[in-house]
Amino acid sequence: MLAQILHDLHVPKEILDELPEDQKQILFCKMREEQVRRYHEREAEENFRLTGRISKKKKQVTFRLDNNGHEWCLV
């Protein structure tokens, strides 16, 4: 039941009314921890997507001539 509550981040009113005050506080703390965990997970995914795009833009190819006049490229 706790796993379902943490997944949905919703507590049915009937269950909430039956819980003692200390268990309500523990439940709300666990729900907040889950919210923070999901937030950090989304931020990490977003940063990964952004850095992936930036690194693709930094790739370049440079053509040069060696001492003999032959072309070569630097990737």
SULGIPE-V207234 format. One record per pair of residues at least 24 apart in sequence whose ideal C-beta (glycine too) atoms are under 6 Angstrom apart, sorted by sequence separation. I is the first residue (numbers start at 0). J is the second residue. D is the distance in Angstrom with one decimal. If there is no record, write none. Layout:
BEGIN
{{I,J,D} {I,J,D}}
END
This chain:
BEGIN
{{5,33,4.9}}
END
